[in-house]
Amino acid sequence: MHILFDEIPIEQMNTSMTINGTAMWLLALYVGLARERGVDIADLNGTTQNDLIKEYLARGTYIFPPEQSLRIIAEMYEFCLEEIPAWNASNICSYHLQEAAATPAQELAFALANAISLLDLLKERGQFDDEQFERSVGRISFFVNAGIRFVEEMCKMRAFGELWDEYTKDRFGVKNEKYRRFRYGVQVNSLGLTESQPENNAWRILIETLGVTLSRDARARAVQLPAWNEALSLPRPWDQQWSLRLQQILAYETDLLEYPDIFEGSVVVRSKVDDLKAQAREEIDRILGMGGVIAAIDSGYMKSALVRSMSERMSAINTGEQIVVGLNRWTEGIPSPLVGGEDGGIFKVDESSARDTIASLNATRAARDPERAAAAIAVLQEAARSGASMMEPSIECALARVTTGEWAGALREVFGEYRPATGVDGQKLSLDGERVDALRSRIDLLAQKLGHRPRIVVGKPGLDGHSNGAEVIAVSARHVGFDVIYSGIRLSPDEIVQSAVEEDADVIGASVLSGSHVELTQQMMDKLGEYGAGSRIAVVVGGIIPPDDFDVLFGLGVKRVFTPSDYELIDIMESITEVIEANQDAE
């Protein structure tokens, strides 16, 4: 924090932290920085995203089980309400749900059920009087998504505002209209951005922005836009600037902000809003009837619903029912000059940055008082066990220079670490026909040669929590006749290889979207060699992988590389089948 905010007056800033599993810790670091500078923490403004429900469903940066995670969120509300009154202790994120293919009704329902369950917990804990509870409702903010169907998205935002007002008034008795206001920011959709003809993404981003800006009564308070090349890599500074300019043109060159709501009185809009609200209420009632979001997470219900939606989305794209320009329709054209430069239009991370970070961490550990750090960790663990608030003990840990890993590790010892349902069991694709039948017959024949069904271990190595691709591959492989082993995200290369060896797998399918595909693949290949399985178990890799890295991966022994342009699921399954057949023939 000292390095990050060097010479920055944090009491004059509004700092938003996109942090979840360690949100309490990041807030503790920020408060610790303020105290060391002599800044009154009541003057701090900002947000900790701190939405663990969406982490279990879509993003993957959870650590602790749901019950303990919601307790941490509640304790942050209880601390912030009086100590840092302008701080948003959490930010309910439906954005990530749409990135996992949630329908508009699912996005509405899952996000609102999440917020309702949090408010139920705050009521149950009894730390607030009625006036404080109303203020805590007013501190809840939302972070939503906006897709390409911008009329439907605009109606969704109207439904969000109306439903939030209704639930906070009717269920929780909030009288102050200001505290019932639906406060939200938005990032428009990244799921629909394509690697193929990436220049088209600029228009997608513009259209998606209209869904949350055209209607004054449903207009976002804050907008952030992805870059055109996010299906290729992390954006470069120029790419980010281009997205910023789009917002500035909308705000300052157009007449967008000069009129009342231009959709007021529209029968079509009113009908769509009412339909979305009805669907959302039905789903919210179902989740609350299960006992709230914790029960719906533990049962796997919510995760399975999202994997089903993603499977349906990919099936529709594969059949052509859902048109994606440049991907499954109008695919021929002049090559994009945007990817024609020396860097190919992509950002490459400086490998020395990780080494520099480790060196800084080691220096901090060496300079601290080890006894103070150990004592702070002990107090934190005692608070976790006893049910006392962990906020002040976390701040003392920050002041004692405890590290992020040590803070999380201390609470893991008390709470344990959570592994949620993967959601892939029982899912199917809506893909059939002669080609699928032929592939199934081919796999049946291969099974006879192997003496077992072709077996694939689908793995997510490293800290990458974006699981959509891995889940779709797992569902697709099972659909055509593979035996599939998929244990979820955040596994080490060693764990993935060990699973493949123990399960007598024929192929490992590794999904990597973190940019660490070369390093993680090298570790998997080394481990396969240690087991003597390097020639028997093939490896294929998919993810956001620059073309320049293909030969590097092939040189490591990878048999196939897939990127977002490889959207044809049957093509991918045929390719993996070819890999296993070639391995079988080689033996």
Phi and psi in degrees as a GROMACS rama.xvg file:
@    title "Ramachandran Plot"
@    xaxis  label "Phi"
@    yaxis  label "Psi"
@TYPE xy
-62.2013  -40.6265  HIS-2
-69.6692  -45.7562  ILE-3
-63.0263  -41.3262  LEU-4
-106.241  24.7198  PHE-5
-57.7561  125.32  ASP-6
64.9225  14.7978  GLU-7
-106.661  122.874  ILE-8
-76.6659  97.2492  PRO-9
-65.0217  -23.6339  ILE-10
-70.5024  -13.1157  GLU-11
-103.941  2.35462  GLN-12
-102.154  156.786  MET-13
-114.446  102.474  ASN-14
-102.038  121.493  THR-15
-105.134  126.557  SER-16
-112.41  112.216  MET-17
-81.9826  78.2848  THR-18
-139.745  145.131  ILE-19
-133.842  -71.5643  ASN-20
-57.9258  -32.1645  GLY-21
-114.078  31.0622  THR-22
-61.3074  -43.569  ALA-23
-59.6122  -39.1382  MET-24
-66.6398  -43.4231  TRP-25
-64.6209  -38.8881  LEU-26
-65.2091  -38.8604  LEU-27
-62.3217  -40.7851  ALA-28
-62.3178  -40.8971  LEU-29
-67.4416  -44.4056  TYR-30
-64.3956  -41.4744  VAL-31
-59.7332  -41.1952  GLY-32
-61.0244  -44.6381  LEU-33
-60.888  -44.9561  ALA-34
-64.558  -39.8064  ARG-35
-67.12  -27.0331  GLU-36
-87.0117  -7.70325  ARG-37
79.6271  20.7401  GLY-38
-87.8606  133.417  VAL-39
-68.1022  119.546  ASP-40
-66.6601  -17.8588  ILE-41
-65.2365  -16.5801  ALA-42
-88.609  -3.10676  ASP-43
-77.6996  145.377  LEU-44
-129.257  141.508  ASN-45
160.864  -167.389  GLY-46
-145.099  136.89  THR-47
-107.016  126.377  THR-48
-57.4326  -59.8678  GLN-49
56.464  39.5322  ASN-50
-111.82  96.4644  ASP-51
-80.2746  -22.7985  LEU-52
-61.8685  -45.8694  ILE-53
-68.3999  -22.1294  LYS-54
-67.614  -41.6529  GLU-55
-65.2727  -29.4666  TYR-56
-92.4885  -33.4614  LEU-57
-142.256  -37.1464  ALA-58
-101.177  -37.5018  ARG-59
93.6408  5.52059  GLY-60
-97.3329  39.8038  THR-61
-81.8954  161.727  TYR-62
-129.017  -57.0952  ILE-63
-96.587  166.285  PHE-64
-62.533  160.378  PRO-65
-57.0317  -43.6107  PRO-66
-61.2897  -45.2239  GLU-67
-70.1984  -33.2162  GLN-68
-66.2624  -42.1939  SER-69
-67.2249  -33.0889  LEU-70
-60.4815  -43.7147  ARG-71
-61.0102  -44.1477  ILE-72
-60.4373  -45.3714  ILE-73
-61.4252  -42.2268  ALA-74
-63.9253  -32.7731  GLU-75
-69.0337  -38.8528  MET-76
-61.1046  -44.4482  TYR-77
-65.5264  -34.148  GLU-78
-73.9229  -46.5657  PHE-79
-71.9036  -32.5897  CYS-80
-54.2557  -42.0789  LEU-81
-101.959  -34.6979  GLU-82
-78.7256  -40.4312  GLU-83
-132.501  73.6045  ILE-84
-62.7714  -20.2639  PRO-85
-96.3775  14.0174  ALA-86
-98.0643  132.913  TRP-87
-88.3069  108.408  ASN-88
-69.4401  -24.8156  ALA-89
-149.865  164.011  SER-90
-138.833  103.806  ASN-91
-68.8421  121.683  ILE-92
-111.165  97.8248  CYS-93
-84.7899  -9.90678  SER-94
-51.2804  -50.3728  TYR-95
-68.9888  -24.6464  HIS-96
-67.8931  -43.8245  LEU-97
-66.2458  -33.6691  GLN-98
-63.3434  -23.4278  GLU-99
-95.2237  16.7598  ALA-100
82.0593  19.1911  ALA-101
-59.1081  139.644  ALA-102
-72.254  164.794  THR-103
-54.8397  -40.6197  PRO-104
-66.6113  -39.6193  ALA-105
-66.149  -40.5858  GLN-106
-60.815  -45.7018  GLU-107
-58.8533  -51.8465  LEU-108
-68.8164  -46.2942  ALA-109
-66.2647  -40.0454  PHE-110
-67.6311  -45.0603  ALA-111
-70.4198  -37.3297  LEU-112
-62.8224  -36.3305  ALA-113
-60.0995  -51.4763  ASN-114
-64.4169  -40.4121  ALA-115
-62.5622  -43.7097  ILE-116
-63.9669  -36.2925  SER-117
-65.0182  -44.8034  LEU-118
-66.8814  -35.8905  LEU-119
-58.4054  -42.0568  ASP-120
-66.6331  -43.0095  LEU-121
-60.537  -39.7102  LEU-122
-62.7387  -47.205  LYS-123
-62.4113  -36.0566  GLU-124
-70.9372  -24.6963  ARG-125
68.5992  23.7301  GLY-126
-85.24  -14.6324  GLN-127
-111.971  141.657  PHE-128
-80.5584  179.68  ASP-129
-60.4698  -40.7184  ASP-130
-67.4839  -40.8762  GLU-131
-66.5169  -38.9109  GLN-132
-62.2649  -42.8248  PHE-133
-60.0526  -41.1925  GLU-134
-66.218  -35.3355  ARG-135
-65.9948  -35.2987  SER-136
-61.3737  -40.9281  VAL-137
-67.514  -16.0019  GLY-138
-89.7506  -7.8291  ARG-139
-76.266  127.276  ILE-140
-122.327  167.871  SER-141
-128.605  151.983  PHE-142
-128.507  112.507  PHE-143
-115.803  176.541  VAL-144
-117.318  158.466  ASN-145
-139.761  117.708  ALA-146
-94.14  -172.286  GLY-147
-72.5826  -24.3324  ILE-148
-82.0837  76.8728  ARG-149
-70.7999  -24.6868  PHE-150
-68.6531  -45.9858  VAL-151
-62.5298  -38.1431  GLU-152
-65.8114  -39.3931  GLU-153
-63.0844  -41.0974  MET-154
-65.4544  -36.8979  CYS-155
-60.0717  -41.2666  LYS-156
-67.713  -36.6147  MET-157
-63.0298  -41.5362  ARG-158
-64.0244  -40.9296  ALA-159
-55.42  -51.0045  PHE-160
-62.5848  -42.7056  GLY-161
-68.7984  -43.274  GLU-162
-65.8089  -41.4854  LEU-163
-62.6037  -41.9961  TRP-164
-61.4717  -42.5357  ASP-165
-67.8858  -46.1461  GLU-166
-67.8041  -41.9007  TYR-167
-67.67  -31.368  THR-168
-79.2388  -49.7963  LYS-169
-82.3095  -39.8147  ASP-170
-85.3594  -37.7626  ARG-171
-111.808  -2.35461  PHE-172
66.3976  29.3163  GLY-173
-74.7278  118.562  VAL-174
-89.3668  -33.7032  LYS-175
-75.0279  115.35  ASN-176
-60.3422  -32.219  GLU-177
-61.3694  -37.8282  LYS-178
-76.7395  -14.7655  TYR-179
-91.3702  -1.82317  ARG-180
-68.1086  136.251  ARG-181
-80.6563  103.869  PHE-182
-96.3298  120.028  ARG-183
-144.906  150.711  TYR-184
-116.705  169.014  GLY-185
-144.711  143.476  VAL-186
-118.402  131.41  GLN-187
-74.4523  167.3  VAL-188
-61.905  135.244  ASN-189
-104.982  -21.6827  SER-190
-58.0111  -36.3431  LEU-191
-84.8774  -1.94919  GLY-192
-73.8624  141.576  LEU-193
-116.359  148.025  THR-194
-75.4766  -35.1312  GLU-195
-73.4253  134.167  SER-196
44.233  60.7521  GLN-197
-64.1606  -17.3797  PRO-198
-62.3862  -25.1649  GLU-199
-65.1695  -22.0314  ASN-200
-63.3237  -28.7769  ASN-201
-60.5591  -41.1026  ALA-202
-73.0236  -35.7044  TRP-203
-60.3904  -44.6141  ARG-204
-62.4432  -42.0493  ILE-205
-62.0052  -47.9972  LEU-206
-63.3909  -42.1517  ILE-207
-64.1248  -32.4173  GLU-208
-64.6034  -33.5203  THR-209
-62.5223  -31.9781  LEU-210
-61.7849  -24.023  GLY-211
-116.521  13.2654  VAL-212
-129.452  -28.3302  THR-213
-64.2051  -42.1622  LEU-214
-89.2024  113.48  SER-215
-59.8837  -40.3905  ARG-216
-73.0449  -13.3883  ASP-217
-122.92  22.0837  ALA-218
-77.862  139.164  ARG-219
-66.1694  146.056  ALA-220
-79.6431  -25.2041  ARG-221
-147.378  140.199  ALA-222
-129.647  132.921  VAL-223
-129.069  141.494  GLN-224
-117.157  139.767  LEU-225
-69.9873  169.356  PRO-226
-93.0518  157.703  ALA-227
-60.5837  -24.1401  TRP-228
-108.039  23.2024  ASN-229
-72.7047  -12.7408  GLU-230
-82.3402  -6.33185  ALA-231
-105.021  -38.9555  LEU-232
-173.61  -175.542  SER-233
-65.303  144.211  LEU-234
-73.6724  150.127  PRO-235
-84.5471  166.861  ARG-236
-54.7062  -41.3598  PRO-237
-63.0769  -38.7074  TRP-238
-62.7148  -41.7421  ASP-239
-65.3001  -39.0735  GLN-240
-62.1386  -40.3411  GLN-241
-59.7151  -43.1026  TRP-242
-64.8887  -39.3463  SER-243
-62.877  -40.8683  LEU-244
-62.2079  -34.1575  ARG-245
-59.2002  -46.489  LEU-246
-60.8179  -43.6046  GLN-247
-65.8507  -37.1487  GLN-248
-65.9833  -43.9537  ILE-249
-59.1602  -43.6717  LEU-250
-76.7758  -36.9513  ALA-251
-112.869  -16.5412  TYR-252
-103.862  -30.8234  GLU-253
-89.7817  174.07  THR-254
-98.3604  23.0896  ASP-255
-54.7047  -38.2185  LEU-256
-94.182  7.87058  LEU-257
-96.0903  -6.79218  GLU-258
-122.799  157.613  TYR-259
-62.5537  -178.747  PRO-260
-64.6013  117.126  ASP-261
-76.6566  -7.21259  ILE-262
-102.112  0.389381  PHE-263
-59.7516  128.088  GLU-264
90.2832  -3.10334  GLY-265
-71.978  121.745  SER-266
-66.3422  -39.1323  VAL-267
-62.7838  -46.6138  VAL-268
-64.6271  -44.2393  VAL-269
-60.1285  -41.315  ARG-270
-64.2057  -42.8998  SER-271
-67.9932  -40.9064  LYS-272
-60.568  -45.764  VAL-273
-63.1791  -38.5792  ASP-274
-64.5126  -44.7495  ASP-275
-63.9777  -39.8228  LEU-276
-63.6386  -41.0307  LYS-277
-64.2954  -44.5604  ALA-278
-62.8217  -42.2953  GLN-279
-65.8034  -43.3776  ALA-280
-59.8315  -41.2267  ARG-281
-60.9151  -43.0323  GLU-282
-71.403  -39.4702  GLU-283
-61.517  -44.2565  ILE-284
-60.328  -38.0974  ASP-285
-64.645  -45.1146  ARG-286
-67.1397  -45.5519  ILE-287
-65.6268  -32.1434  LEU-288
-66.0031  -25.1373  GLY-289
-76.8513  -14.223  MET-290
115.673  7.47675  GLY-291
104.418  -175.66  GLY-292
-68.1917  -30.8141  VAL-293
-61.8907  -46.6584  ILE-294
-64.0238  -38.4759  ALA-295
-70.8612  -27.144  ALA-296
-74.5361  -50.2182  ILE-297
-61.001  -34.3805  ASP-298
-75.8529  -14.9143  SER-299
84.3377  2.01713  GLY-300
-61.1186  -50.2649  TYR-301
-68.5989  -40.6224  MET-302
-64.8429  -43.4655  LYS-303
-61.4336  -37.3366  SER-304
-63.1141  -39.6524  ALA-305
-71.7252  -40.9411  LEU-306
-62.935  -36.9901  VAL-307
-63.4661  -43.3747  ARG-308
-63.0576  -41.2026  SER-309
-65.9285  -40.0534  MET-310
-62.8761  -40.3944  SER-311
-66.786  -39.6869  GLU-312
-62.2573  -48.2807  ARG-313
-67.056  -34.3175  MET-314
-62.9558  -42.7665  SER-315
-64.944  -37.7871  ALA-316
-68.3621  -40.4837  ILE-317
-67.2363  -34.1316  ASN-318
-84.3529  -11.9041  THR-319
88.3812  -0.0335312  GLY-320
-62.1526  -39.067  GLU-321
-103.881  115.251  GLN-322
-85.7294  131.523  ILE-323
-124.801  109.467  VAL-324
-61.8524  130.052  VAL-325
87.3795  -11.7409  GLY-326
-108.216  -57.1058  LEU-327
-119.657  6.16769  ASN-328
-151.661  142.35  ARG-329
54.1082  55.2847  TRP-330
-87.2163  -15.7341  THR-331
-87.1752  145.673  GLU-332
171.722  -179.877  GLY-333
-74.1898  133.519  ILE-334
-56.5397  145.182  PRO-335
-71.6454  125.849  SER-336
-70.073  -15.5944  PRO-337
-66.3162  -22.8892  LEU-338
-109.798  18.4262  VAL-339
-96.0839  -1.6384  GLY-340
-77.4142  -177.441  GLY-341
-62.537  -33.7063  GLU-342
-90.7893  0.642643  ASP-343
68.4758  14.4152  GLY-344
77.9202  18.3638  GLY-345
-127.055  160.348  ILE-346
-101.356  135.837  PHE-347
-116.683  130.805  LYS-348
-76.3205  138.146  VAL-349
-72.5214  116.952  ASP-350
-63.3295  -21.9726  GLU-351
-72.7957  -16.2245  SER-352
-62.9991  -37.8125  SER-353
-65.9861  -42.5358  ALA-354
-63.768  -38.9518  ARG-355
-64.1839  -40.1382  ASP-356
-64.7887  -42.9996  THR-357
-63.5381  -40.5467  ILE-358
-63.3333  -41.1246  ALA-359
-64.656  -40.237  SER-360
-63.0501  -45.6115  LEU-361
-63.8217  -36.1858  ASN-362
-66.1841  -39.1999  ALA-363
-63.7206  -44.0196  THR-364
-62.098  -41.1625  ARG-365
-66.9667  -29.5878  ALA-366
-90.7054  -12.3057  ALA-367
-82.5643  169.117  ARG-368
-85.4408  107.793  ASP-369
-63.4998  -32.5683  PRO-370
-68.4959  -40.5425  GLU-371
-64.9373  -40.9319  ARG-372
-63.2515  -44.7648  ALA-373
-64.3552  -41.1514  ALA-374
-64.7604  -39.711  ALA-375
-64.1769  -40.6889  ALA-376
-64.2631  -40.6397  ILE-377
-62.6271  -41.9737  ALA-378
-65.3924  -39.9024  VAL-379
-60.3675  -45.9917  LEU-380
-66.0812  -36.4341  GLN-381
-65.3817  -40.3249  GLU-382
-62.9829  -41.045  ALA-383
-62.1585  -40.7957  ALA-384
-72.6179  -37.6869  ARG-385
-84.5672  -16.7299  SER-386
92.6568  1.64721  GLY-387
-71.8935  161.718  ALA-388
-63.7772  137.278  SER-389
-94.5408  0.846694  MET-390
-69.6547  -53.9338  MET-391
-64.0732  -41.9439  GLU-392
-59.4974  -33.9089  PRO-393
-67.4829  -37.996  SER-394
-64.5862  -40.8239  ILE-395
-63.8446  -37.5911  GLU-396
-59.5179  -41.7807  CYS-397
-62.836  -44.7317  ALA-398
-66.0138  -27.8467  LEU-399
-86.8253  4.26252  ALA-400
65.4677  33.4349  ARG-401
-65.2681  145.646  VAL-402
-89.9604  165.67  THR-403
-58.7988  -45.3465  THR-404
-62.9707  -37.1969  GLY-405
-69.3429  -40.4935  GLU-406
-60.8284  -50.0195  TRP-407
-65.4724  -40.0589  ALA-408
-63.3544  -37.5891  GLY-409
-62.6133  -41.4818  ALA-410
-77.0222  -28.1367  LEU-411
-59.7652  -38.4201  ARG-412
-62.083  -28.7996  GLU-413
-91.0939  -47.9521  VAL-414
-93.3176  -22.104  PHE-415
83.0569  176.271  GLY-416
-118.533  141.766  GLU-417
-98.991  141.038  TYR-418
-125.144  102.904  ARG-419
-77.2001  169.195  PRO-420
-62.6293  144.764  ALA-421
-80.9562  -25.138  THR-422
82.2313  -0.514012  GLY-423
-87.9826  -20.1626  VAL-424
-64.1842  134.418  ASP-425
79.9938  1.5019  GLY-426
-85.9916  151.424  GLN-427
-137.013  157.907  LYS-428
-96.3493  152.654  LEU-429
-93.1521  52.8713  SER-430
-125.581  117.08  LEU-431
-142.233  -173.878  ASP-432
119.027  -177.443  GLY-433
-61.8829  -39.7588  GLU-434
-66.6718  -41.5417  ARG-435
-65.8992  -42.3978  VAL-436
-60.8034  -41.7934  ASP-437
-64.2974  -39.8461  ALA-438
-67.4673  -39.4668  LEU-439
-62.7397  -40.2924  ARG-440
-64.5518  -40.5776  SER-441
-62.2699  -40.4196  ARG-442
-70.0197  -35.7531  ILE-443
-60.4238  -43.7462  ASP-444
-64.1342  -41.1614  LEU-445
-63.1375  -37.0497  LEU-446
-61.9134  -38.0722  ALA-447
-63.5698  -40.1089  GLN-448
-69.1684  -39.0393  LYS-449
-77.3496  -27.3331  LEU-450
86.3105  6.23887  GLY-451
-161.515  163.548  HIS-452
-59.8984  140.129  ARG-453
-53.0291  132.489  PRO-454
-120.35  127.331  ARG-455
-121.02  132.98  ILE-456
-98.3798  114.692  VAL-457
-91.6299  122.217  VAL-458
-126.851  145.258  GLY-459
-115.905  88.7009  LYS-460
-77.8165  149.945  PRO-461
82.9212  -162.105  GLY-462
-91.639  0.90402  LEU-463
-62.9217  120.153  ASP-464
-101.72  2.18144  GLY-465
-80.34  104.618  HIS-466
-103.171  -2.81603  SER-467
-52.7772  -51.0071  ASN-468
-61.1484  -45.5168  GLY-469
-61.859  -40.9047  ALA-470
-65.9915  -41.8017  GLU-471
-65.752  -39.8367  VAL-472
-64.5395  -41.4031  ILE-473
-62.0564  -45.0994  ALA-474
-64.9741  -42.2151  VAL-475
-64.3328  -44.1748  SER-476
-62.8433  -41.706  ALA-477
-66.7132  -35.1281  ARG-478
-61.0168  -35.9972  HIS-479
-96.1593  -3.1679  VAL-480
119.874  6.17075  GLY-481
-75.915  151.651  PHE-482
-81.0767  131.996  ASP-483
-122.501  130.383  VAL-484
-115.741  114.963  ILE-485
-136.385  115.029  TYR-486
-105.202  10.6343  SER-487
96.6271  -162.55  GLY-488
-98.3098  173.796  ILE-489
58.245  50.5888  ARG-490
-105.517  149.52  LEU-491
-77.5008  155.802  SER-492
-53.7267  -38.0356  PRO-493
-61.3229  -43.1456  ASP-494
-65.0384  -39.7551  GLU-495
-65.4779  -45.6038  ILE-496
-65.6612  -42.4401  VAL-497
-59.3621  -42.6814  GLN-498
-60.968  -43.1948  SER-499
-63.3807  -40.4362  ALA-500
-68.0919  -46.367  VAL-501
-65.9934  -33.4321  GLU-502
-88.3229  2.20118  GLU-503
53.7986  48.1974  ASP-504
-74.6907  156.059  ALA-505
-96.1987  -24.1067  ASP-506
-153.693  144.972  VAL-507
-105.797  128.619  ILE-508
-108.464  105.882  GLY-509
-99.5057  128.067  ALA-510
-106.553  120.191  SER-511
-134.328  116.389  VAL-512
-117.312  12.3541  LEU-513
-92.4705  -7.02608  SER-514
87.9208  -1.44461  GLY-515
-101.259  26.7351  SER-516
-61.8391  -36.9979  HIS-517
-68.4822  -49.6067  VAL-518
-62.8647  -44.7791  GLU-519
-69.3158  -37.7868  LEU-520
-65.4689  -41.7011  THR-521
-57.094  -42.4809  GLN-522
-64.9447  -39.8517  GLN-523
-65.457  -42.8388  MET-524
-65.3084  -39.6924  MET-525
-61.9967  -42.9123  ASP-526
-68.4716  -38.6614  LYS-527
-59.6668  -39.4409  LEU-528
-63.2742  -39.4072  GLY-529
-62.7201  -35.0033  GLU-530
-82.0522  -5.25454  TYR-531
69.3635  26.8032  GLY-532
-114.681  12.2788  ALA-533
-62.8941  -32.5057  GLY-534
-90.2031  -22.7547  SER-535
-85.8064  -38.1083  ARG-536
-105.219  114.411  ILE-537
-80.0438  159.89  ALA-538
-128.873  130.1  VAL-539
-122.138  149.968  VAL-540
-131.721  137.911  VAL-541
-132.287  154.17  GLY-542
153.156  -164.577  GLY-543
-83.1716  91.3705  ILE-544
-123.598  116.752  ILE-545
-63.4416  145.349  PRO-546
-54.4983  -33.6003  PRO-547
-62.3224  -21.0561  ASP-548
-91.2146  -7.65074  ASP-549
-57.5449  -51.95  PHE-550
-64.1548  -32.7897  ASP-551
-61.9298  -45.8496  VAL-552
-66.3955  -42.0464  LEU-553
-61.8401  -36.9367  PHE-554
-64.5195  -27.215  GLY-555
-78.7661  -12.2086  LEU-556
111.791  3.57577  GLY-557
-67.0988  137.798  VAL-558
-90.1259  -31.7714  LYS-559
-146.131  148.18  ARG-560
-125.908  129.614  VAL-561
-120.308  143.611  PHE-562
-129.104  177.689  THR-563
-57.8345  -20.8401  PRO-564
-71.3076  -17.0468  SER-565
-88.4231  72.9622  ASP-566
-89.1978  -17.0649  TYR-567
-73.975  105.826  GLU-568
-64.718  -36.6229  LEU-569
-70.4123  -34.8958  ILE-570
-57.0789  -45.4203  ASP-571
-64.1704  -43.4888  ILE-572
-65.3576  -39.1494  MET-573
-63.5473  -40.7188  GLU-574
-64.3271  -42.5065  SER-575
-66.4739  -37.7513  ILE-576
-61.1842  -42.4235  THR-577
-59.2187  -39.9683  GLU-578
-61.6019  -45.5956  VAL-579
-66.5847  -40.9899  ILE-580
-60.7011  -42.7128  GLU-581
-64.6719  -39.765  ALA-582
-63.9605  -40.4321  ASN-583
-64.3588  -43.3329  GLN-584
-64.8131  -35.8611  ASP-585
-66.7767  -28.7812  ALA-586
